[in-house]
Amino acid sequence: MGINLSNFLSSKSKNKRMNEFQDLDHIDGVSISTVSAGLYKDPRDDLVMFYFRDGANHASVYTQSKIISENIKWNLNQKVKKIFSLIINTRNANCFTGKQGYKSLEKIAELAATQLSEKQKIDEDQPKKIKTKEIIFGCTGTIGEIFPEDRIKNKISDLVNKIKYTQNKYIWMKAALGIMTTDTQPKMTMEECSIGNSNVKIFGIAKGSGMIQPNMATTLGYVFTDADIPNDILKKLLKKNIATTFNAITCDSDTSTNDMVSFFSTGRVKHSKINNINDEKLKEFDMALNKVLLNLAKRVVADGEGASKFISVNVKNCKNENDAKKIAFSIANSPLVKTAIAGEDPNWGRIVMAIGKAGIPINIDKLSIKFGDISIVQNGKLNVSYNEDEASEYMKDDNIDIHVDIMGGSKNFSAYTMDFTKKYIQINSDYRS
């Protein structure tokens, strides 16, 4: 199912607050190009290259599925300090493609490394010879189809020739559109902050619409900063912040074979050296990174396949965070909860059901449930002032907040999801057409 600019412009998504895009401009050390390799029936950008002319420090988190795509295997095998290019294709997941899929990446990496090395000779005063292991891949699309090696190889020279050293909103938009599959909206965001006395930027793009309960899940997320952060600290920052962002979303409880979120640091901004993750100078950067990741993660949910509602499930006062997370995801993944919300039915009994099936011991006499500001269950009983008509009116909103208070501790967790509509079934029954 090809999605192109026309589809994006005509999108009828109700989640308007997620349809506004920040003006991502230039970030030093990152270069972008996009082309069509003809991977879809209808022409559209389906191949994207990020190029780091000086190399970039990097960290990634990947799917926890026990079946992983060939590009994830490739990325895990590349043990290098710096990455010089990230190449992303859509339409084909390169999963269950075996030796052919892996060898294809090897050949594409060899070709890209050769051509980027030639570009180094033309553009750089001190050109570097780029190696195949300094290139990583993102793949997304259908599982089990032969990987289109030749079509992609035939477009590597175009990708290299179209590299733009200076970006603007249009170029970032093309990159975000180029990595989409069933998405109806590109996902982009940015934050600016300080490390010491130096101003730095954090930009991010993502794709994802279905097969989503990250552990990671079918999301591709790519975050870039011009700060100078060592690889080990990038990894710690990413793992810390992924827990409450990309690992706090679910569309349909399915974890993909291809999920990855990668974080690249170009080091173009000179600031005080960062020696560890607890460095006080990182505090503002850490918060800005969380905002970028959470913004992207929420955009994935808001654009969930067939979604008409953006749902936040906030569980608080549990014995530990893991209990809160289990309850939140039990509610967020419940088809009965999601279909009730799609039908704008305040069927709070389904919330009670989902809390119970999570398997976490609770004192029901302390349980409270709210839809938005509307108190439904208080101290384990239906609130005497509960008004069904008021709740029904609330369910017409595009954004639904479910609040659950266990009153058994002090730990909280929020999960983000979407409703299940007839369109979700239509999209997924027609996915490969």
C-alpha positions in Angstrom: 0.0 0.0 0.0 1.8 3.1 -1.2 1.6 6.3 0.6 2.8 9.5 -1.0 2.6 13.2 -0.6 -0.9 13.4 -2.0 -2.1 10.8 0.5 -0.6 12.9 3.3 -2.2 16.1 2.2 -5.6 14.5 1.9 -5.4 12.7 5.2 -8.6 12.9 7.2 -7.0 12.0 10.5 -9.0 13.4 13.4 -6.0 13.8 15.6 -5.3 17.4 14.5 -2.9 18.2 17.4 -0.5 15.6 15.8 -0.9 17.1 12.3 1.3 20.1 13.0 4.9 19.9 12.1 7.8 21.8 13.5 10.2 23.6 11.2 13.2 21.3 11.3 16.0 23.2 9.6 19.7 22.5 9.5 21.7 20.4 11.8 25.4 20.3 11.3 27.0 17.0 10.3 23.8 15.4 8.9 23.1 15.1 5.1 20.0 13.6 3.5 18.9 12.3 0.2 15.7 10.4 -1.0 14.8 8.6 -4.2 12.3 6.2 -5.7 13.7 2.7 -6.3 10.4 1.6 -7.7 9.6 -0.6 -4.8 5.9 0.3 -4.9 3.4 0.1 -7.8 3.0 3.8 -7.7 6.0 6.1 -7.8 7.1 7.5 -4.5 10.2 8.0 -2.5 11.0 4.6 -0.9 14.7 4.8 -0.3 16.3 7.3 2.1 20.0 7.9 2.9 21.4 9.8 5.9 25.1 10.6 5.4 27.5 11.7 8.1 30.5 13.2 6.3 32.7 13.1 9.4 31.1 10.0 10.9 28.7 10.0 13.8 28.8 8.4 17.3 25.8 6.1 17.5 23.5 3.9 19.6 20.5 1.8 18.7 17.8 -0.3 20.4 16.2 -3.1 18.5 13.1 -5.3 18.6 12.9 -7.9 21.3 11.2 -10.4 18.9 13.0 -13.8 18.7 12.6 -13.5 14.9 14.5 -10.6 13.5 15.1 -9.1 10.1 18.3 -9.4 8.2 19.1 -5.7 8.5 18.9 -6.0 12.3 21.3 -8.9 12.2 23.6 -6.8 9.9 23.5 -3.8 12.3 24.2 -5.9 15.4 27.3 -7.3 13.6 28.8 -3.9 12.9 31.0 -3.1 15.8 32.4 0.3 14.9 32.9 3.6 16.8 31.4 5.8 14.0 28.7 5.3 11.4 29.0 7.1 8.1 25.6 6.2 6.6 22.1 4.9 7.4 20.1 3.6 4.4 16.4 2.9 4.8 14.1 1.1 2.4 10.3 0.7 2.6 8.0 -2.0 1.1 10.2 -4.9 2.0 11.1 -5.9 5.6 14.0 -8.1 4.6 12.8 -10.7 7.1 12.6 -14.4 6.4 14.9 -13.7 3.4 17.8 -15.8 4.8 21.2 -15.6 3.1 19.9 -13.7 0.1 18.6 -10.9 2.3 21.9 -10.6 4.3 24.2 -10.9 1.2 22.1 -8.2 -0.5 22.9 -5.8 2.3 26.5 -6.7 2.1 26.6 -5.8 -1.6 24.6 -2.6 -1.1 26.9 -1.6 1.7 30.0 -2.3 -0.5 28.6 -0.1 -3.3 27.5 2.7 -1.0 30.9 2.7 0.8 32.8 2.9 -2.5 30.7 5.7 -3.8 30.7 7.7 -0.6 34.5 7.3 -0.4 34.7 8.8 -3.9 32.5 11.7 -2.7 34.9 12.1 0.2 37.7 12.6 -2.3 35.8 15.3 -4.1 34.4 17.2 -1.1 36.8 16.8 1.8 40.3 18.2 2.5 41.2 15.1 4.3 39.1 12.4 2.7 38.2 9.2 4.6 37.9 5.7 3.1 34.4 4.6 4.2 34.1 0.9 5.1 31.1 -1.4 4.6 30.8 -2.0 8.4 30.3 1.8 8.8 27.0 1.6 7.1 23.8 0.4 8.8 20.3 -0.3 7.5 16.6 0.2 8.3 14.1 -2.0 6.5 10.3 -1.9 6.8 7.4 -3.5 4.9 6.2 -7.0 4.1 7.8 -10.0 5.7 9.0 -13.0 3.5 9.3 -11.4 0.1 12.6 -11.6 -1.8 14.7 -8.5 -1.0 14.9 -6.2 -4.0 18.7 -6.0 -4.1 19.1 -4.9 -7.8 16.5 -2.1 -7.6 18.2 -0.6 -4.5 21.7 -1.0 -5.9 20.6 0.7 -9.1 19.7 3.8 -7.1 22.7 4.1 -4.8 24.5 6.5 -7.2 21.4 8.7 -7.3 21.2 8.7 -3.5 24.9 9.8 -3.3 24.6 12.4 -6.0 21.4 13.9 -4.4 23.0 14.3 -1.0 22.2 17.7 0.5 24.7 19.1 3.0 22.2 21.8 4.1 18.7 20.8 5.1 15.4 22.6 5.4 11.9 21.6 6.4 11.2 20.3 2.9 14.1 17.9 2.9 13.3 16.6 6.3 9.6 16.2 5.2 10.8 14.1 2.2 12.9 11.9 4.4 9.9 11.4 6.9 7.6 10.6 3.9 10.2 8.3 2.3 10.2 5.9 5.3 6.4 5.5 5.6 4.4 2.4 4.9 0.7 2.4 6.0 1.3 5.7 7.8 -0.9 8.6 6.7 1.3 11.2 8.4 5.0 11.8 8.5 6.4 12.0 12.0 9.0 14.7 12.8 10.0 16.8 15.8 12.8 18.8 17.3 14.1 20.3 20.5 16.9 22.8 21.3 18.7 22.9 24.6 22.0 23.7 26.2 25.0 21.7 27.3 27.0 24.0 29.5 27.1 27.3 27.6 26.6 25.7 24.2 23.3 25.5 22.3 22.6 22.1 20.7 19.8 20.6 18.6 18.0 17.3 18.7 16.0 16.3 15.6 13.9 13.2 15.1 11.8 11.4 12.5 9.9 8.1 12.8 7.5 5.8 11.0 4.9 3.4 12.4 1.2 2.8 12.2 0.5 -0.9 12.9 2.2 -4.0 14.3 3.1 -1.9 17.2 3.8 -2.7 20.8 7.5 -1.8 21.0 9.7 -3.8 22.9 10.8 -2.2 20.4 8.0 -2.5 17.7 7.2 -1.8 14.1 8.6 1.5 14.4 11.6 3.0 12.8 12.9 6.0 14.8 16.0 8.1 14.0 17.2 10.8 16.2 20.1 13.2 15.4 22.1 15.7 17.5 24.9 18.1 16.8 26.2 17.6 20.4 29.3 15.6 21.1 28.2 12.6 23.1 30.3 9.4 23.4 28.7 6.1 22.2 28.4 4.5 25.7 26.5 7.6 27.0 24.3 7.7 23.9 23.4 4.1 24.6 22.5 4.8 28.2 20.5 7.9 27.4 18.6 6.0 24.7 17.8 3.0 26.8 16.8 5.2 29.8 14.4 7.3 27.7 13.0 4.6 25.5 11.2 3.0 28.5 8.7 5.7 28.9 8.4 6.7 25.2 8.6 4.1 22.5 8.2 1.3 25.0 5.1 2.9 26.4 3.0 2.8 23.2 0.8 0.1 21.6 -1.5 0.1 18.6 -2.4 -3.6 18.4 0.0 -5.5 20.8 2.1 -6.9 18.0 5.8 -6.6 18.1 7.6 -6.4 14.7 10.7 -8.2 13.5 12.3 -4.9 12.3 12.0 -2.3 15.0 14.8 0.0 15.7 15.4 3.4 17.2 18.9 4.9 16.5 20.6 7.9 18.0 23.4 9.7 16.1 25.7 12.4 17.5 27.7 14.4 14.9 29.9 16.2 17.5 29.8 19.5 15.5 29.0 21.6 18.5 31.9 22.0 20.9 31.0 22.0 24.6 32.4 20.7 27.9 33.3 17.1 27.7 30.6 14.7 29.0 32.1 11.8 31.0 29.1 10.0 32.4 25.3 9.9 32.2 24.9 11.6 35.6 26.9 14.7 34.5 24.9 17.7 35.6 25.5 19.3 32.2 23.4 16.6 30.6 20.3 17.3 32.6 18.7 19.7 30.1 19.8 17.5 27.1 18.3 14.4 28.8 14.9 16.1 29.2 15.0 17.4 25.6 15.7 13.9 24.3 12.8 12.5 26.2 10.5 15.1 24.7 11.7 14.2 21.2 11.2 10.5 21.7 7.8 10.9 23.4 6.6 13.3 20.7 7.5 10.8 18.0 6.1 7.9 19.9 2.8 9.7 20.4 2.7 10.6 16.7 3.0 6.9 15.9 -0.1 6.1 18.1 -2.1 9.0 16.8 -1.5 7.7 13.3 -2.3 4.1 14.2 -4.0 2.2 11.4 -7.6 3.3 11.2 -7.4 5.3 14.5 -10.0 7.9 15.4 -9.0 8.4 19.0 -5.7 9.0 20.8 -5.9 7.3 24.2 -3.7 7.9 27.3 -3.9 5.2 30.0 -2.4 6.6 33.3 -1.9 4.1 36.1 -0.7 5.5 39.4 0.2 4.6 43.0 1.3 1.0 42.4 3.7 -1.0 44.4 6.3 -0.8 41.6 6.6 0.5 38.1 6.3 -2.9 36.5 2.9 -3.5 38.1 1.7 -0.1 36.8 3.0 -0.9 33.3 1.3 -4.3 33.3 -2.1 -2.8 34.2 -1.6 0.1 31.8 -0.9 -2.2 28.8 -3.6 -4.6 29.9 -6.1 -1.8 29.4 -4.4 -0.3 26.3 -4.2 -3.6 24.5 -7.8 -4.8 25.3 -9.8 -5.1 22.1 -13.0 -4.7 24.1 -11.7 -1.4 25.6 -10.5 -0.2 22.2 -13.7 -1.0 20.4 -15.9 0.6 23.1 -13.9 3.8 22.7 -14.2 3.6 19.0 -18.0 3.4 19.5 -17.8 6.3 22.0 -19.3 4.0 24.6 -18.2 4.8 28.2 -18.2 1.1 29.1 -16.1 1.4 32.2 -16.8 -2.3 33.1 -14.3 -3.2 30.4 -11.6 -1.1 32.2 -12.4 -3.1 35.4 -12.0 -6.3 33.4 -8.7 -5.3 31.9 -7.3 -4.3 35.4 -8.3 -7.7 36.8 -6.7 -9.7 33.9 -3.4 -8.0 34.4 -2.8 -10.4 37.3 -1.6 -7.7 39.7 -2.9 -8.1 43.3 -4.9 -5.0 44.3 -7.2 -3.9 47.1 -10.4 -3.3 45.2 -11.8 -1.1 48.0 -9.1 1.5 47.1 -9.5 1.4 43.3 -10.5 4.6 41.5 -11.2 5.1 37.8 -11.7 8.3 35.8 -12.4 9.3 32.2 -10.7 12.7 31.9 -12.0 14.6 34.9 -15.1 12.4 35.3 -15.0 10.2 38.4 -16.5 6.8 37.7 -15.2 4.4 40.3 -14.2 5.7 43.7 -12.9 3.5 46.5 -14.0 0.4 44.7 -17.6 1.5 44.1 -19.5 3.4 41.4 -19.3 7.1 42.3 -22.8 8.2 43.4 -22.4 11.3 41.3 -21.5 9.5 38.1 -23.5 10.7 35.1 -23.5 8.4 32.1 -24.6 11.1 29.8 -21.7 13.3 30.8 -19.3 10.4 30.2 -20.9 9.7 26.8 -20.3 13.3 25.8 -16.7 13.0 26.8 -16.2 9.9 24.7 -16.8 12.0 21.6 -13.5 13.8 22.1 -10.6 12.9 19.8 -8.3 12.5 22.8 -9.3 10.2 25.7 -7.6 10.1 29.1 -8.1 7.0 31.3 -6.9 7.4 34.9 -6.6 4.4 37.2 -5.5 4.8 40.8 -4.5 1.6 42.6 -3.6 3.3 45.9 -1.2 0.6 46.8 2.2 2.4 46.5 3.9 5.3 44.8 4.9 4.2 41.3 3.2 5.3 38.1 3.2 4.4 34.4 1.5 5.9 31.3 0.8 3.9 28.1 -0.5 5.4 24.9 -2.7 3.7 22.4 -5.5 4.2 19.8 -9.0 2.7 19.3 -10.0 -0.2 17.0 -12.2 0.8 14.1 -13.6 -1.0 11.1 -10.9 0.8 9.1 -8.2 -1.1 11.1 -9.6 -4.4 9.8 -9.9 -3.0 6.3 -6.2 -1.8 6.2 -4.8 -5.0 7.5 -6.9 -7.3 5.4 -5.7 -5.3 2.3 -2.1 -4.7 3.4 -0.3 -6.5 0.6 -2.4 -5.3 -2.3 
